[in-house]
Amino acid sequence: MSNSYSLMIHGGSGSLEDLKYEAGEAEFRESINTILEKGRHRLEQGDSALDVVEYCVTLLENDRLYNAGRGSVLNAKGKVEMDAAIMSGRDLGAGAVACVEQVKNPIAVARRVLEKGEHVLLMGYGALEFAKLCQLETCPEDYFITENRIQQLAEAQAAGRITLDHERVKPHSEKLGTVGAVARDLQGDLAAATSTGGLVNNHWGRVGDTPVVGAGVYADNQSCAVSATGYGEEFLRTVLAKTISVFVEFKGMDAEAAAKAGVDYLVRRVQGEGGVIVIDTAGRCAAAQSTSGLICGWIEMGGEAHCTLG
């Protein structure tokens, strides 16, 4: 087993042809590389994988480039509803929130749910009240709502359809929103975290795979850590994050083989679209997707940082 650390983050999968709708490729690369290096510093100084994945996802939530936290898309009522989840591979501790509003960092609320330990998933008003009890920061509506998101919603409603993050209303040009992080720390512990703002014009109260343990997020020291991005309903139907974990633990696959096998299964069973990032118990990093692109960065076993948008 490696005595080093590994870290992966993602900012969504899909067709990335319309990235200029939000920003150019250079801005995404700079964002991913900056967050990776900040995460590296935390891991090098001995911070836990759980702390680091929360930290990295917080940074992604604070960046309007991504469909999570501050950059979240708008639902059919023109509101922001966010989902997030975090999981510890050491003891299978997990916390999640769904359809939460006003909270600056949903991943921080999920972490407090994990720490309290009485529940795994809180939603809606109950999640917001829990966040306030924990004295976590809330923000007014205008913190989340941007002109780009208002325009996206108007286009989607005019077309009478649900669309995806960064998508102009035209076929085969889709950027599937969600952000996530997976890590292995110097102690050999794994952790995973995922956060999203959902789909443009989705029905209020809709919950995707992101806050569901085993679907959009999973971590187990006996196998791997997984964060997913894509059409949430398809990841829910295939319990994809847990499926990848099973491939590692019971079929002896490494991260690369399991990620590929998981996405192959997603496509074979439900014609699913999306991607995953995976770190296995040895610290090996891998990503796979059924879409044409995946915004992804990684540091494998303390090595150089890498970033890809393809």
Secondary structure, 3 states (H helix, E strand, C coil): CCCCCEEEEEEEEECCCCHHHCCCHHHHHHHHHHHHHHHHHHHHCCCCHHHHHHHHHHHHHCCCCCCCHHHCCCCCCCCCCEEEEEEECCCCCEEEEEEECCECCHHHHHHHHHHHCCCCEEEHHHHHHHHHHCCCCECCHHHHCCHHHHHHHHHHHHHCCCECCCCCCCCCCCEECCEEEEEECCCCCEEEEEEECCCECCCCCCCCCCCCECCCEEECCCCEEEEEEECHHHHHHHCHHHHHHHHHHHHCCCHHHHHHHHHHHHHHHHCCCEEEEEEECCCCEEEEECCCEEEEEEECCCCCEEEECC
